[in-house]
Amino acid sequence: MVEDNSAWMQELELALQEEQQGSGDSVTGPAGPEDEDDVSPANAHETIAETFRPEVWKKYLDINGNEKRVTFSDIYDLPEQNELRNDCKQIVEKLGNDDEDKVSVLSDLESILTQFRKTRSASQPYSTDNGWIELLFPVVALKLPKQETYNLFEAIHRRYIVRHNDVPHVDATHSLFSLSRN
């Protein structure tokens, strides 16, 4: 007798939740790393079911639902808004969503990037080559609500993107790096 896939996934999810209550680690389970920072090559390449990928992202970016809620104004008035909108259209085409989903995804992307630019990066205008689209692309593929997508994007940006005012002599370092590539 073949069981339906949704029942199997529900049982797996229940087992992971029970494991979380027992060991405190709902994502990696008994075969996962004992320390979050200790990701060995063996488990770093394991395939994660699509259903659980958002939880893995949230765990490793320390997103626990207590983040400040962002109020999206949806006022698209940046000087570089046309460039941002065109880049959002390109990412939506790459995602390959159904036609009825494309408008919603496009709206969410533009809203997220516009809000981020206005609140977190007021001094740095959006540009195609600033890497925001590349950071946002895998997060959007998780198909989360706009607020959660924003929180993940903001966490990635905050943790992994070096800002000029955080690193002394970054211009000299950048110049040195540019020279070493030639």
C-alpha positions in Angstrom: 0.0 0.0 0.0 1.4 3.3 -1.0 0.9 6.3 1.3 0.2 9.7 0.1 3.3 12.1 0.1 1.7 14.8 2.2 1.0 12.3 5.0 4.7 11.1 4.9 5.9 14.8 5.0 3.6 15.5 8.0 5.0 12.5 9.8 8.5 13.6 9.1 7.7 17.1 10.3 6.2 15.8 13.5 9.2 13.6 14.1 11.5 16.6 13.6 9.4 18.6 16.1 9.6 15.8 18.6 13.4 15.7 18.1 13.5 19.4 18.7 11.8 19.0 22.0 14.2 16.2 22.9 17.5 17.6 21.7 16.9 21.3 20.8 17.8 20.8 17.2 14.8 20.5 14.9 16.6 21.0 11.6 19.5 18.7 11.5 18.1 16.0 13.7 20.1 13.2 15.2 22.6 13.0 12.4 23.2 16.7 12.3 26.2 18.6 13.8 26.3 19.0 17.5 27.5 22.6 17.2 25.7 24.9 14.8 29.1 26.3 13.7 30.5 22.8 13.1 29.3 21.9 9.6 31.4 19.0 8.4 31.8 18.2 4.7 29.6 15.1 5.2 26.5 17.0 6.3 27.2 20.2 4.4 26.4 18.4 1.2 23.3 16.6 2.4 20.1 17.3 0.4 17.5 19.2 2.4 13.9 18.6 1.5 12.3 21.7 -0.1 9.7 21.8 2.7 12.4 22.3 5.3 14.8 24.7 3.5 13.1 27.8 5.0 13.6 26.5 8.5 17.3 25.7 7.8 17.8 29.3 6.5 16.1 30.7 9.5 18.1 28.6 11.9 21.5 29.4 10.5 20.7 33.1 10.2 19.3 33.1 13.7 15.8 34.3 12.6 13.4 33.3 15.3 10.3 35.3 14.7 11.1 38.0 17.2 12.6 40.4 14.6 11.2 43.9 14.3 8.2 44.0 12.0 8.8 46.2 9.0 6.0 48.3 7.8 6.2 48.4 4.0 5.0 51.7 2.7 4.9 50.5 -0.9 5.7 54.1 -2.1 8.1 53.6 -5.0 9.8 57.0 -5.2 13.5 56.3 -5.2 15.5 58.2 -7.8 16.8 54.8 -9.1 13.3 53.2 -8.9 13.2 52.3 -12.7 16.5 50.5 -12.5 15.4 48.6 -9.4 12.1 47.7 -11.0 13.8 46.4 -14.2 16.2 44.3 -12.1 13.2 42.8 -10.2 11.5 41.9 -13.5 14.6 40.1 -14.6 14.8 38.0 -11.4 11.1 37.1 -11.6 11.7 35.8 -15.1 14.7 33.7 -13.9 12.5 32.2 -11.1 10.1 30.8 -13.6 6.9 31.3 -11.6 3.5 30.8 -13.0 2.1 33.9 -14.8 -0.4 34.6 -12.0 2.4 34.5 -9.4 4.7 36.8 -11.3 2.9 40.0 -10.5 2.8 39.2 -6.8 6.5 38.2 -6.6 7.5 41.3 -8.6 5.5 43.5 -6.2 7.1 41.8 -3.2 10.6 42.1 -4.6 10.3 45.7 -5.4 8.7 46.5 -2.1 11.5 44.6 -0.2 14.4 46.3 -2.0 12.8 49.7 -1.9 12.1 49.4 1.9 15.6 48.1 2.5 17.1 51.0 0.5 15.0 53.6 2.4 15.6 52.2 5.9 18.9 50.4 5.9 20.9 51.9 3.1 19.8 55.5 2.9 23.3 56.7 2.0 23.9 54.0 -0.6 21.6 54.2 -3.7 20.5 51.0 -5.4 22.4 49.9 -8.4 22.3 46.8 -10.6 25.8 45.8 -9.6 25.5 46.2 -5.8 24.7 42.6 -5.3 21.3 43.0 -3.6 19.5 41.0 -6.3 22.0 38.2 -6.0 21.5 38.1 -2.3 17.8 38.1 -2.6 17.5 35.5 -5.4 17.9 32.3 -3.2 15.7 33.8 -0.4 12.9 34.5 -2.9 13.1 31.0 -4.1 12.0 29.8 -0.7 8.6 31.3 -1.4 8.1 32.8 2.0 5.8 35.7 3.0 7.2 39.2 2.3 8.1 39.9 5.9 10.1 36.7 6.4 11.8 37.2 3.0 12.8 40.7 4.1 14.1 39.4 7.5 16.3 36.8 5.8 17.6 39.3 3.3 18.4 41.8 5.9 20.1 39.2 8.1 22.3 38.1 5.2 23.2 41.7 4.4 23.9 42.6 8.0 26.1 39.6 8.7 28.0 39.0 5.5 28.3 42.3 3.6 31.2 44.5 4.6 30.3 48.1 4.9 33.0 50.8 4.2 32.6 52.3 7.6 33.1 49.0 9.3 36.6 48.3 8.0 39.4 50.9 8.2 41.3 51.4 4.9 38.7 49.5 2.9 39.4 51.6 -0.2 43.1 50.6 0.0 42.2 47.0 0.5 39.8 47.1 -2.4 42.5 48.7 -4.6 45.0 46.0 -3.6 42.4 43.3 -4.3 41.7 44.8 -7.7 45.4 44.9 -8.5 45.9 41.3 -7.5 43.3 40.1 -9.9 45.1 41.5 -12.9 
